[in-house]
Amino acid sequence: MLMLVAAFMIIPPLAFRRDPKFRDDYSLTFSPEGIHFRTVNIDSHLQWSIYSRALIDAHSYVLYYGSRQFTVIPKRVFQSTEQRQAFEELLAQHVSQIVRRGS
């Protein structure tokens, strides 16, 4: 149980604050095929199939792949409730395990 708490509640915020790549401005494009993620230093297309689980909290979506790897998507990137709902529908279609915490 303690490992789950750490995996979903403690590790993501700590890693987010310490990793400089999360401080860059970035562009995200979502589609049924996956997520196009672009920063000054990164340009990648991530398939939905790499994600095994997701955590949704009040401020972000954390999509996990592997044991300690994840993609953080701040909710502020969505310009409207409709965009957020469309993303959540894509997420529900492609990620089997979704945990909601204070969302």
N, C-alpha and C positions, 0 to 999 in steps of 0.2 A: 504494500500500500504506500509506503514512504517513497518508493521509487516512482510510482505514478504521480504522486504529489510533486516531486522534484521535476519529473519530465514535463508535466503540464503547467506548473505554476511558478517554479523557481528558475529553471534553466533558461527558458525563452527570454524573460526580461533582462537577465544578466548578460546573456550572449548578445542581445540586441544593443545594449549600452556599450559593450566593449568592442564590438566589431566595426571598424571604420567604414566598411562597405555599406553598412546600413545608414550612414550619415549622408551619403551622396544622394542627390536628387535622382529619381528614377522613374521610368515609364513602364506601365504594365498594360498589356492588352490581353483580354480574356476571350476565349472562344471554345467551342466544343472540342477542338483539337488539343488545347492546352493553354499555357500562359507564355506570352512573349515578354521577357524581362530585359530591360535595357537601362544601363547607367553609362557614365563616362567611360568606365573600364569593362563593362560586361554587356554582351548582346547574346542572349540565349533564348531558346524555345524549350520549355519544359512540358513534357507530356503529362497528362493527368494520371496516367498509370504508374508514375513513380511515387505518388503519394499514397501512404497507407492509412493515415489518420489526420484529423484536423482538430484544433482547439479554436473555439470562437469565444472571445471575451468582449468586454465593453468597448475596447479600442482597436482590436485587430483580429485577423485570421492567421493562425500559425499552421501551416501545412507541413506535416512530417514525412520525410523519406529517410530510410535508414534509422539507426538507433539514436543518433545525435545530430542529424542534419534536418534543416527545415527552411521553409520560405515564409517570411513574415509579410503580410499584406495589411497595412494600416487601413482602418475603415475610412479614414479621411480622404483616401484616394478616389472614393466614389462621390460624384457630384450630385447624386439624387438618391432617394429611397428606391426608385425603380432600378437604378444601376446596381445597388447593393442587393436587391432581391434577385435580380437576374444572375449575379455572381453566386449567390447562395443556392440557386437552383442548379447551376453548373456544378457546384461543389457537391450537392446532394446526389447528383447523377453519377459522379465520378469517384467520390471518396466514401468508402464504406463505413468508417468509424469517425463520427463527429461528436465532440464533447463541447457543450456550451457552458460557459461560466460567466455569469453576470452580464450577458449580452443583452 
